[in-house]
Amino acid sequence: MGAPAPVQVIAIASGKGGVGKTQAAINLAWTLAARGRRVMLLDASFALPGVDVALGLTPQLTLVDVLEGRCRLAEAVFTVAGGFQVLAGSAGRLPGQLPALQLAGLIQAFSELPAPPEVLLIDCAPGIGSDVLGLLRASSEALLVVNDEPAAAADALTLLRRLNQDFAMSRFRLLASMTLSAAEGRALHERLLRQSESLGGVSLDYVGAIPLDDSLRRAVQRQRTVCEVLPRSRAANAYRELAEKVDAWPLPANPRGHLEFFVERLIFAQAAPRPARP
């Protein structure tokens, strides 16, 4: 058998809650799966996981059960409507910083999956906690979800600055959410670009905008993805356009870019010292 294929690991983050991050995660998972990709969505918002609520799920086994040895990873992963897999979080059962020794056990667990995903989406907690920073540093892509509220934009800039100055991260993707027009999303991107000019060589790639659409509210109430229940809505069209772009992103150049090595990078990201500031 050849070496495992690289996995596209995309950490989806936001500076604050309430900007549509989890909706972006579940709808991107749905649309990528609809394009024929094997997709796994990991709910890494450990204090207040939201993927299960957003999808109307009642998981019996979660990531915590895997980390604490009560089940195997394959037993905790389940397939939802839309054809993608979910590994649920568990509120209040993990500290803010994931234990490196427990994470190390996931390396073997991932290698035993019968059909590893091609895309691993990680719904991070909002803010700049140590778990969020570690996940973003370990992933191959960092997707920041921001809306046009001043606090949301300021907190996203704080997250970007922290990752750049403390951990030398320079490449990010930006998704504007809850926009009134395409022009509003681009203006938000341009404003964040100007505000981040003082950072060292930061690349902030604009990947599109999700409109403020009543269909999203209706889908949330039904605990389903808008792409599934209202596929002709403006929001669903925007998520399909996003999935088309994401599907074209280059895979990790590192030949060790499999799931088990994502976990190793995560452990390293937590343990590695921060670069000294000048």
N, C-alpha and C positions, 0 to 999 in steps of 0.2 A: 504493500500500500504506500502511496505517496504521502508527502507531508500534508497536514490539514490545511485547508484553504484559509486565507486571511479573513478575519471577521471585521466588518465595519462597526466600530463601537462609538455610538453617538450619545454624549451626555447632554441632556436638555436641562438648562438651568435658568434661573431668573434672580434678580436682585431682591425681589420681594414677592409675596404671595398675591393672588388675585389678578394675575395678568394673562391667564389662559395657558399656562405651561403644561398642566396635565392634559388639558384638551388637545394641545398640540401633540403631546406624546401619544395619546390613544388614537388620534386621527391619522397621524403619520404612520403608526403601526398598521392601522387598517389599510391605508392606501398602498403602502409598500407590499403588504401581503397580497393585495389585489393585483399587484404587478408581478406576482409570482415569486416573491422573495420569501425565504424562511426568516421570520422575524420573532424575536423574543423581546418583551417589554419587562424591564426590572423596575419595580417600585422601590426607589432608594430614599424616599422621604420617610425616614424611620420614625420620627416623632409623630407625624400625622399622615400616614400613607393615604393616598387619594385615588389610586387607580382602581381599586376594588369598588369603591363607592361610585366612581364615574361610570363604571361598566356594570353596576348592579351585581357584583360578585360576592359570594360568601365563602372565601377560601378556607379549607380545612387545614392546609399545610402552607407554611410561608418560608421566606428566606431564613428566618430565625430558627425554624425547625431544622433546616439544613445545617446551619452554622453550629447548632448545638447537638448535632448528631442523632436527632430523632427520626430522620428520614433521609433518603437519597435525593439528590437534586431532581432526577427524573420524576420522582414521586410528587414533588412540590410544584413542578411546572405543569400547567394545564392549558389547553387550547380553547380559545373563546370564539364567539361568533365573529366572522371575518377572517378566521384562519390563522391568527397569530397566537403566540404563546405568551403567557403571563407568569411571572414569578412575583407573588405579592409580598408586600411588606407587612409588618405587624406592629401596631401602635404601642409604644411604651415598653417594648421588650428588648431594645438595643440601646447602648449608650451612643452619644453623638459620634464618637470615633470608633470605627469598626476595629475589633481586635485582630491584629495581624496574624496570630496563630490560628484563629478560626477561619480567616480568609484563606490562609494557606490550604486548608482542607478543601476549598472549592476548586483548586487546581485539578485534583483527581476527579472531583465530581463532574466538572465540565468535560473532562476528557472521556468520561463514560457515557455521555449523552449519545443516544443512537443516531440522532440527526442534529448536529450542532447548528445554531442559526447562522445565517449569512449576515444578518444585521442585528446587533444588540442595542436597543434603545434604553437609556437609563433616565428615568424621571427623578431628578435630584430634588432635594428639599430646597425651598427658597432661602436666599441669604448667602452668607459666606462662611458657614460652619466648616470645620475641619473635614467632615465627611464629603461635603460638596467639593471642596478644593481638591481633595484626593481623587475623587471620581473624575473631575474635569482634567486633571493632570495625567491620569492613566488612559483616558479615552483617545481615540484617533481623531474625533471631531468634537468641538465644543459649540453647541447651539444655544445662544442666548435669546430668550423670549422677553420682549419689552413692549409695553404700550406707551402712549403719549402722556401719561400722568407724570408730573415733575418728579414725584418721589420714586416712581418706577425707573425712570431714566437715570436719576441720580444714583440709585442703588445698583443698577446694572453697571454704571460706570465705575462704581466702587469695586464691584466684583472683578471687572476687567482689569482695573488698576492693580488690585491685590495679586491677581494671577500673573500679571506682567512684571511687576516690581519685585515680588517675593519669590516667584518661581520661574521667571524668564519665559512665560508663555507669550506668544506673539500672534497666533493665528486663531481667529474666532469667526463664527457665522452669526448673523443677526436676523431674527424673524420678528417683524412688527406685528402686533396683535391688536384687535379691537379698533381697527382704523376706520375712519369715516370715508377715506378715499385712498387711492393708490399714491397720490401726491403726499398725503400725510405720512404714510410709511416711509417714503423716500426722504422726506424732510427730517423725520426722526433719525434716520440713519446718518444723514449729512451732519446733523447736530452732534450726534455721538462721535462721529469722525473728528469734527473740529475739537471737541472737548478732550479727545484722547491723543491729540497731536503731540503732547509733551511726553508721551510714553515711547519707549524704545522700539521703533519699527513695528508697531501693531498693525495687523491686517484685520479689518472688520468687513467681511464679505456679506453683502445684503442678499438674502435668499427669498424675500417676498413679504407679503402682508396678508393677514387674515382679517377680513372685514368684520366690523361690528354688525352682526346679522342676527335677526330674531330667531333664525333657524337653530343657532347654537343654543340659545336659551331653551328652546323646545326639546332639543336633543338631550341637554343636561337633565331636564325634568324627567325624561324617559330613561335616563341612565344608559344611553347608547351613544355611539359615535354619530356625528352629523353626516358623515359620509355614507353610513349605512341607512339611516332613517330618512334623510332628506338629501339624496344624492345630487339633485339638480340645483341646490341652493348655492348662493355665492360663496359661502364658507367652504362647502364641500369641493367646489371647483378650485378654490385657492389651495386647499390641502392636496388635491391631485396634482396641481402645478408644482407644489413644494416637493411631493414625492418624486416627481419626474426629475427635478434637480438633484435631490439627495441620491437617487439611484445612479446618477452620473458622477458622483464624487469619487475620486480615486481611492482605491483600497490602500491600506497601510503598506508602505514600501518595505517595512521590516518583515522578513519572512517568518518571524516568530509572532506575527500578529494574530494569534488564535485566542480563543476565550481564556484558556488557562494562563496564557501569558499576559492577558489584560489583568488578571488577578495578581500576577507577580508584579506588574507595573504599579498596580494600586498599592500593594504592600510597600514597594520601594518609594512611592510618592508620599506615603505617610511617614516613612522612616528617614527619608533624605533631608539633610539640613537645608534651610533656605539660603539662597545666595546672599552674600554680604552686600549691604547697601553702601554706595559710595559716600 
